């Protein structure tokens, strides 16, 4: 008991009396009802306030009035409803435990009946702190840290860190290393889109799609386990190359995956594309214009759904993407249906790329033969004391990276995944910042949800495809 409460005082003595005309706690207890205490809490600036208590400038900001526009173009404030009374509105929370928010994402919604007037994404419930953790890990250990950010496409995380470190090192990767990395990240793109097809189908009501998506994704994860030793969080793409070469028989495994996924993608197309309920819940829902998407720095399928053909594999080629043929899939209306169509067809394009990689895979080393970066082969450790010392120093001290800073970006399944790295010449990064596409793309939710229904909020959130490990990194 608190020291400020007299021993003989009733535990509820400090509470205010019940409102007039209402039953007290003691009355309810005597009547056999439960005793309860309702406590209102405030979360400060991140809380979504009532419309009447919100400044007009903030309401216009949520409606997109302060987005970057060409010179001479102005937004007419009269077009934005900022004076609407909130007598009939209510503010509710969707998440952070809601299954359709795809992780610990919290959406504060202001509703007028079933119509969403305003949306505020609230993040920070995962707070993994991976960027700060990276400053205490060597570059050798870095891949096992970043691979856990976007856990649906871990190989893209490993790739962007490795490319940034290798850019500072100034080393050139062997051709086979580049092609192996391309093979793995394209398979990872297919597995990520399959997961999205599964969960998006479940969000919109297709339980069959959930089963089929996981079934096909399982084939790819089995290949990853055979190649890297793990189904997820592989730590396989590392600065200087890859952890190992591809396993024996990998060509047959990849051919089976392609020959299975491609015809089943046609089945998904037949199952969903023409289905009346699916079309009604996706066509014209969650629209966003190209100007709004560019102003908010949205990338990936969301940006391409507005008709902007921005894909880093084509626009700013890395690895060997300039040596393979593929199409950049774009939409027209920027709605949920366009985003679905883009991901469905990107699976087909990735399979097309994978088949070309199998044909063009060269022989040679899978990692750079620089003793300052690459540990010696395992067999050499038993034969040479120098090799043993070299191996010990690489894995305990790491290797030093020349001073400098660099930004490298790759096209992940969700958009532009960037790594900004600062080196002070030590074996550990001085600073690391990840430009996570899920984090940036969440900015589009208030615009896409505005004016829709509560049921549409589930479909729109799913169409963004957020991974909260990348948002709260």
C-alpha positions as CSV (number, residue, x, y, z in Angstrom):
1,X,0.0,0.0,0.0
2,X,1.2,3.5,-0.8
3,X,2.8,5.4,2.1
4,X,0.5,8.4,1.4
5,X,-2.6,6.3,2.0
6,X,-3.7,5.9,5.6
7,X,-3.8,2.2,6.7
8,X,-7.5,2.4,7.5
9,X,-8.5,4.2,4.3
10,X,-10.5,2.4,1.6
11,X,-8.3,1.5,-1.4
12,X,-10.7,3.5,-3.7
13,X,-10.9,6.5,-1.3
14,X,-8.8,8.6,-3.6
15,X,-11.1,8.1,-6.7
16,X,-13.6,10.7,-7.7
17,X,-17.2,10.0,-6.9
18,X,-19.4,8.4,-9.6
19,X,-21.4,10.8,-11.8
20,X,-24.8,11.7,-10.5
21,X,-27.5,9.3,-11.5
22,X,-25.0,6.5,-12.0
23,X,-24.4,3.5,-9.8
24,X,-21.2,3.4,-7.8
25,X,-18.6,0.6,-7.7
26,X,-20.0,-0.5,-4.4
27,X,-23.6,-0.6,-5.8
28,X,-22.5,-2.6,-8.7
29,X,-20.6,-5.0,-6.5
30,X,-23.6,-5.4,-4.2
31,X,-25.7,-6.2,-7.3
32,X,-23.2,-8.9,-8.3
33,X,-21.7,-7.0,-11.2
34,X,-18.0,-6.6,-11.9
35,X,-16.0,-3.7,-10.5
36,X,-14.0,-1.9,-13.1
37,X,-12.0,1.3,-13.4
38,X,-11.6,3.0,-16.8
39,X,-8.4,4.9,-17.2
40,X,-7.8,7.2,-20.2
41,X,-4.3,7.4,-21.4
42,X,-2.5,9.8,-23.8
43,X,0.4,9.0,-26.1
44,X,1.3,12.6,-26.7
45,X,2.2,13.9,-30.2
46,X,1.8,10.5,-31.9
47,X,-1.8,10.1,-30.9
48,X,-4.5,10.9,-33.4
49,X,-6.6,13.8,-32.0
50,X,-10.2,14.7,-32.6
51,X,-10.8,16.6,-35.9
52,X,-12.1,19.7,-34.0
53,X,-8.9,19.7,-31.9
54,X,-6.6,19.4,-34.9
55,X,-5.2,22.4,-36.8
56,X,-6.3,22.9,-40.4
57,X,-2.7,22.8,-41.6
58,X,-2.3,19.3,-40.2
59,X,-5.5,18.1,-41.7
60,X,-4.4,19.4,-45.1
61,X,-1.0,17.7,-44.6
62,X,-2.7,14.4,-44.1
63,X,-4.7,15.0,-47.2
64,X,-1.5,15.5,-49.2
65,X,-1.7,19.3,-49.6
66,X,1.9,19.9,-48.7
67,X,3.4,17.3,-51.1
68,X,6.0,18.7,-53.4
69,X,4.3,20.1,-56.5
70,X,5.7,21.8,-59.6
71,X,6.2,25.6,-59.4
72,X,3.1,27.6,-59.9
73,X,0.8,24.8,-58.9
74,X,-1.2,25.4,-55.8
75,X,-3.7,23.3,-53.8
76,X,-7.1,24.8,-53.2
77,X,-7.7,24.6,-49.5
78,X,-11.5,24.6,-50.1
79,X,-11.2,21.2,-51.7
80,X,-10.1,19.7,-48.4
81,X,-12.7,19.2,-45.8
82,X,-11.2,20.5,-42.6
83,X,-14.2,21.9,-40.9
84,X,-16.3,18.7,-40.6
85,X,-17.7,18.2,-37.2
86,X,-16.6,15.2,-35.2
87,X,-19.9,14.7,-33.4
88,X,-20.5,11.6,-35.4
89,X,-16.9,10.4,-35.8
90,X,-14.9,8.0,-33.6
91,X,-11.2,7.2,-33.4
92,X,-10.3,3.5,-33.2
93,X,-7.1,1.5,-33.2
94,X,-6.4,-1.2,-35.8
95,X,-3.5,-3.1,-34.4
96,X,-0.7,-3.5,-33.2
97,X,-2.0,-7.0,-32.7
98,X,-4.4,-7.1,-35.7
99,X,-3.4,-10.0,-38.0
100,X,-4.2,-7.9,-41.1
101,X,-1.6,-5.2,-40.2
102,X,1.1,-7.8,-41.1
103,X,3.1,-7.4,-37.9
104,X,3.1,-4.9,-35.0
105,X,1.8,-2.0,-37.0
106,X,-0.8,0.2,-35.4
107,X,-3.2,2.3,-37.4
108,X,-5.3,5.0,-35.7
109,X,-8.4,5.5,-37.8
110,X,-10.9,8.3,-37.6
111,X,-14.2,7.0,-38.8
112,X,-17.5,8.5,-39.9
113,X,-19.6,5.4,-39.7
114,X,-17.7,2.9,-41.8
115,X,-15.8,5.6,-43.9
116,X,-12.2,6.3,-43.0
117,X,-11.6,10.0,-42.8
118,X,-8.1,10.0,-41.5
119,X,-5.3,7.5,-40.8
120,X,-2.2,7.7,-38.7
121,X,0.3,4.8,-38.8
122,X,2.1,4.4,-35.4
123,X,5.3,2.4,-35.4
124,X,8.0,1.5,-32.9
125,X,6.7,-1.6,-31.3
126,X,9.5,-3.8,-32.5
127,X,12.4,-1.4,-32.0
128,X,15.2,-3.9,-32.9
129,X,17.9,-1.2,-33.2
130,X,19.8,-3.1,-35.9
131,X,21.5,0.0,-37.3
132,X,23.0,0.9,-33.9
133,X,23.9,-2.8,-33.4
134,X,25.8,-2.7,-36.7
135,X,28.3,-0.2,-35.2
136,X,29.4,-2.8,-32.7
137,X,29.7,-5.6,-35.2
138,X,32.6,-6.1,-37.7
139,X,31.9,-6.1,-41.4
140,X,32.3,-9.9,-41.3
141,X,29.5,-10.1,-38.7
142,X,27.3,-7.6,-40.4
143,X,25.3,-9.9,-42.7
144,X,24.0,-12.0,-39.8
145,X,22.6,-8.7,-38.4
146,X,20.9,-7.1,-41.5
147,X,19.5,-10.4,-42.8
148,X,16.9,-10.2,-40.0
149,X,15.4,-6.8,-41.1
150,X,13.1,-7.7,-44.0
151,X,12.8,-11.3,-43.0
152,X,10.7,-12.2,-46.1
153,X,13.6,-11.1,-48.4
154,X,16.8,-11.6,-46.2
155,X,19.1,-12.2,-49.1
156,X,18.4,-8.6,-50.4
157,X,19.4,-7.2,-47.1
158,X,22.7,-9.2,-47.2
159,X,23.3,-8.1,-50.8
160,X,22.9,-4.4,-50.2
161,X,25.3,-4.4,-47.2
162,X,27.8,-6.5,-49.1
163,X,27.7,-4.2,-52.1
164,X,28.2,-1.1,-49.9
165,X,31.2,-2.7,-48.1
166,X,32.8,-3.9,-51.4
167,X,32.3,-0.4,-52.9
168,X,34.4,1.0,-50.0
169,X,37.0,-1.8,-50.3
170,X,37.3,-1.2,-54.1
171,X,37.3,-4.9,-54.8
172,X,35.8,-6.5,-58.0
173,X,33.7,-9.6,-57.6
174,X,34.3,-12.7,-59.7
175,X,31.6,-13.1,-62.4
176,X,30.3,-16.4,-60.9
177,X,29.7,-14.6,-57.6
178,X,27.5,-12.0,-59.3
179,X,25.5,-14.6,-61.0
180,X,25.0,-16.7,-57.9
181,X,23.8,-13.6,-56.0
182,X,21.4,-12.8,-58.8
183,X,20.0,-16.3,-58.7
184,X,19.4,-16.2,-55.0
185,X,17.8,-12.8,-54.8
186,X,15.5,-13.5,-57.8
187,X,14.4,-16.7,-56.1
188,X,13.9,-14.7,-52.9
189,X,11.8,-12.2,-54.9
190,X,9.6,-15.0,-56.0
191,X,9.2,-16.4,-52.5
192,X,8.4,-13.0,-51.1
193,X,5.7,-12.3,-53.7
194,X,4.3,-15.7,-53.1
195,X,4.0,-14.9,-49.5
196,X,2.3,-11.7,-50.4
197,X,-0.1,-13.5,-52.7
198,X,-1.0,-15.8,-49.9
199,X,-1.6,-13.2,-47.2
200,X,-3.3,-10.8,-49.5
201,X,-5.7,-13.5,-50.6
202,X,-6.4,-14.3,-46.9
203,X,-7.0,-10.6,-46.2
204,X,-9.5,-10.3,-49.0
205,X,-11.2,-13.7,-48.2
206,X,-9.4,-16.3,-50.4
207,X,-8.3,-19.0,-47.9
208,X,-7.3,-21.2,-50.9
209,X,-4.7,-18.6,-52.0
210,X,-3.1,-18.8,-48.5
211,X,-2.6,-22.6,-48.9
212,X,-1.3,-22.4,-52.5
213,X,1.1,-19.5,-51.8
214,X,2.8,-21.3,-48.9
215,X,2.9,-24.5,-50.9
216,X,5.0,-23.0,-53.7
217,X,7.1,-20.9,-51.3
218,X,8.1,-24.1,-49.5
219,X,9.9,-25.3,-52.6
220,X,12.1,-22.2,-52.7
221,X,12.8,-22.3,-48.9
222,X,13.9,-26.0,-49.3
223,X,16.4,-25.0,-52.0
224,X,17.6,-22.1,-49.8
225,X,18.1,-24.6,-46.9
226,X,20.1,-26.9,-49.2
227,X,22.2,-24.0,-50.4
228,X,22.8,-21.9,-47.4
229,X,21.9,-24.3,-44.5
230,X,18.9,-22.2,-43.4
231,X,15.4,-21.5,-44.7
232,X,15.6,-17.8,-43.6
233,X,18.2,-15.4,-42.2
234,X,20.9,-17.1,-44.2
235,X,24.1,-15.0,-43.7
236,X,25.1,-16.4,-47.1
237,X,25.8,-13.3,-49.2
238,X,28.8,-11.7,-47.4
239,X,31.3,-8.9,-48.2
240,X,33.7,-10.5,-50.6
241,X,31.4,-13.0,-52.1
242,X,29.2,-15.8,-50.8
243,X,29.7,-18.3,-47.9
244,X,29.9,-21.3,-50.3
245,X,29.4,-22.4,-53.9
246,X,26.1,-23.7,-55.1
247,X,25.4,-27.3,-54.2
248,X,25.6,-30.2,-56.6
249,X,22.5,-30.6,-58.7
250,X,21.4,-27.0,-58.2
251,X,20.5,-26.7,-61.9
252,X,17.9,-29.5,-61.6
253,X,16.5,-28.0,-58.4
254,X,16.1,-24.6,-60.0
255,X,14.5,-26.0,-63.1
256,X,11.9,-27.9,-61.1
257,X,11.1,-24.7,-59.1
258,X,10.6,-22.7,-62.4
259,X,8.6,-25.5,-64.1
260,X,6.3,-25.7,-61.0
261,X,5.9,-22.0,-60.1
262,X,5.2,-20.7,-63.6
263,X,2.1,-22.8,-64.4
264,X,0.8,-22.4,-60.9
265,X,1.1,-18.6,-61.3
266,X,-1.3,-19.0,-64.2
267,X,-3.7,-20.9,-61.8
268,X,-3.5,-17.9,-59.3
269,X,-4.3,-15.6,-62.2
270,X,-7.4,-17.7,-63.1
271,X,-8.4,-18.0,-59.5
272,X,-8.2,-14.3,-58.5
273,X,-8.1,-12.0,-61.5
274,X,-11.6,-12.5,-62.8
275,X,-13.2,-13.3,-59.4
276,X,-16.0,-10.8,-58.9
277,X,-15.5,-10.3,-55.1
278,X,-11.8,-10.0,-55.5
279,X,-12.2,-7.3,-58.2
280,X,-14.7,-5.4,-56.2
281,X,-12.4,-5.3,-53.2
282,X,-9.4,-4.2,-55.3
283,X,-10.4,-2.2,-58.3
284,X,-10.6,1.5,-57.5
285,X,-9.5,0.9,-53.9
286,X,-6.5,2.6,-52.4
287,X,-5.8,4.8,-55.4
288,X,-2.7,7.0,-55.4
289,X,-1.4,9.2,-58.3
290,X,2.1,9.2,-59.7
291,X,2.7,12.7,-58.4
292,X,1.7,11.8,-54.9
293,X,3.8,8.6,-55.0
294,X,6.9,10.5,-56.2
295,X,6.4,13.2,-53.7
296,X,6.3,10.7,-50.9
297,X,9.4,8.8,-52.3
298,X,7.3,5.6,-52.6
299,X,9.1,2.9,-54.6
300,X,8.5,-0.7,-55.8
301,X,5.2,-2.0,-56.9
302,X,3.4,1.0,-55.3
303,X,5.2,3.5,-57.5
304,X,5.1,1.2,-60.6
305,X,1.3,0.8,-60.1
306,X,0.9,4.5,-60.9
307,X,2.6,4.1,-64.3
308,X,6.2,5.1,-63.4
309,X,8.6,2.5,-64.8
310,X,11.2,2.8,-62.0
311,X,13.0,-0.4,-61.2
312,X,16.6,-0.2,-60.0
313,X,17.5,-3.4,-61.9
314,X,16.8,-1.5,-65.1
315,X,17.1,2.1,-64.2
316,X,20.4,1.8,-62.3
317,X,21.7,-1.8,-63.1
318,X,23.8,-3.6,-60.5
319,X,25.3,-7.1,-60.5
320,X,24.6,-8.5,-64.0
321,X,21.1,-7.3,-64.6
322,X,22.2,-5.4,-67.7
323,X,23.0,-8.8,-69.2
324,X,19.5,-10.4,-68.8
325,X,16.2,-9.6,-70.5
326,X,13.1,-8.8,-68.5
327,X,10.2,-6.4,-68.6
328,X,9.4,-3.7,-66.0
329,X,5.7,-4.2,-65.1
330,X,3.7,-1.0,-64.6
331,X,0.1,-0.2,-63.9
332,X,-2.2,2.6,-64.7
333,X,-4.6,3.5,-61.9
334,X,-2.4,3.1,-58.8
335,X,-5.0,1.0,-57.0
336,X,-5.0,-2.4,-55.2
337,X,-5.7,-4.3,-58.4
338,X,-2.7,-2.8,-60.1
339,X,-0.4,-3.6,-57.2
340,X,-1.7,-7.2,-57.3
341,X,-1.2,-7.5,-61.1
342,X,2.3,-6.1,-60.8
343,X,3.4,-8.7,-58.2
344,X,1.7,-11.5,-60.0
345,X,3.6,-10.7,-63.3
346,X,6.8,-10.0,-61.5
347,X,6.8,-13.6,-60.4
348,X,6.8,-14.5,-64.1
349,X,9.5,-12.0,-65.0
350,X,11.7,-13.3,-62.1
351,X,11.3,-16.9,-63.4
352,X,12.3,-15.6,-66.8
353,X,15.5,-14.0,-65.3
354,X,16.3,-17.2,-63.3
355,X,16.2,-19.3,-66.5
356,X,18.7,-17.0,-68.1
357,X,20.9,-17.1,-65.1
358,X,21.0,-20.9,-65.2
359,X,22.1,-20.7,-68.9
360,X,24.7,-18.0,-68.3
361,X,26.2,-19.2,-65.0
362,X,30.0,-19.1,-65.5
363,X,32.6,-21.3,-63.8
364,X,35.2,-19.8,-61.4
365,X,35.4,-18.5,-57.9
366,X,32.4,-17.7,-55.8
367,X,34.3,-15.1,-53.7
368,X,37.1,-12.7,-54.2
369,X,40.6,-14.1,-53.7
370,X,41.9,-11.3,-51.5
371,X,43.6,-12.6,-48.4
372,X,42.8,-9.4,-46.5
373,X,39.0,-10.0,-47.0
374,X,38.5,-13.7,-47.6
375,X,39.4,-16.4,-45.1
376,X,41.4,-19.4,-46.3
377,X,39.7,-22.6,-47.5
378,X,38.7,-25.0,-44.6
379,X,41.1,-27.7,-45.8
380,X,44.1,-25.3,-45.5
381,X,43.5,-24.7,-41.8
382,X,44.6,-28.3,-41.0
383,X,47.7,-28.0,-43.2
384,X,49.1,-24.5,-42.5
385,X,49.7,-22.5,-39.3
386,X,49.6,-19.3,-41.4
387,X,46.2,-20.3,-42.7
388,X,45.0,-21.0,-39.2
389,X,46.2,-17.6,-38.0
390,X,44.7,-15.9,-41.0
391,X,41.3,-17.6,-40.4
392,X,41.4,-16.6,-36.7
393,X,42.1,-13.0,-37.4
394,X,39.4,-12.6,-40.0
395,X,36.7,-14.0,-37.7
396,X,37.9,-12.3,-34.5
397,X,39.2,-8.9,-35.6
398,X,37.6,-8.7,-39.1
399,X,39.1,-6.7,-41.9
400,X,39.7,-3.0,-42.1
401,X,37.7,-0.9,-44.6
402,X,39.2,2.4,-46.0
403,X,37.7,5.6,-44.7
404,X,34.8,7.0,-46.7
405,X,31.1,6.9,-47.1
406,X,28.9,5.3,-49.7
407,X,25.2,4.7,-50.5
408,X,24.2,1.7,-52.5
409,X,20.6,0.7,-53.4
410,X,19.0,-2.5,-54.8
411,X,15.5,-3.4,-55.8
412,X,13.9,-5.5,-53.1
413,X,10.4,-7.0,-53.5
414,X,9.1,-3.9,-51.7
415,X,11.1,-1.2,-53.4
416,X,14.4,0.7,-53.1
417,X,16.4,-0.9,-50.3
418,X,19.4,1.3,-49.6
419,X,22.5,1.1,-47.4
420,X,24.3,4.3,-46.3
421,X,27.7,3.3,-44.8
422,X,30.4,5.4,-43.2
423,X,33.8,3.9,-42.5
424,X,36.5,5.4,-40.2
425,X,39.1,2.9,-41.3
426,X,38.4,0.4,-38.5
427,X,36.9,-3.2,-38.8
428,X,33.5,-1.8,-37.7
429,X,31.2,0.7,-39.5
430,X,31.3,4.2,-38.0
431,X,27.6,4.6,-39.0
432,X,25.1,2.6,-40.9
433,X,21.6,3.6,-42.1
434,X,19.2,1.4,-44.0
435,X,16.7,3.0,-46.3
436,X,13.9,0.5,-45.8
437,X,11.1,0.6,-48.4
438,X,8.5,-0.7,-46.0
439,X,9.2,2.3,-43.7
440,X,9.0,4.9,-46.5
441,X,6.0,3.2,-48.2
442,X,3.9,3.5,-45.0
443,X,3.7,7.2,-45.7
444,X,1.2,6.5,-48.4
445,X,-1.4,4.8,-46.2
446,X,-3.2,8.0,-45.1
447,X,-3.6,9.0,-48.7
448,X,-4.7,5.6,-50.0
449,X,-7.1,5.0,-47.1
450,X,-8.8,8.4,-47.1
451,X,-12.5,8.1,-48.1
452,X,-12.5,4.3,-48.2
453,X,-14.3,1.9,-45.9
454,X,-13.0,0.1,-42.9
455,X,-13.0,-3.2,-44.9
456,X,-10.9,-1.4,-47.5
457,X,-8.3,-0.5,-44.9
458,X,-7.4,-4.1,-44.5
459,X,-7.0,-4.6,-48.3
460,X,-5.0,-1.3,-48.7
461,X,-2.6,-2.2,-45.8
462,X,-2.1,-5.6,-47.4
463,X,-1.4,-4.0,-50.8
464,X,1.5,-2.0,-49.3
465,X,3.2,-5.3,-48.2
466,X,4.9,-3.8,-45.1
467,X,7.4,-5.9,-43.2
468,X,7.7,-4.5,-39.7
469,X,11.2,-5.9,-39.1
470,X,12.3,-3.4,-41.8
471,X,10.2,-0.5,-40.5
472,X,11.4,-0.8,-36.8
473,X,15.0,-1.7,-37.7
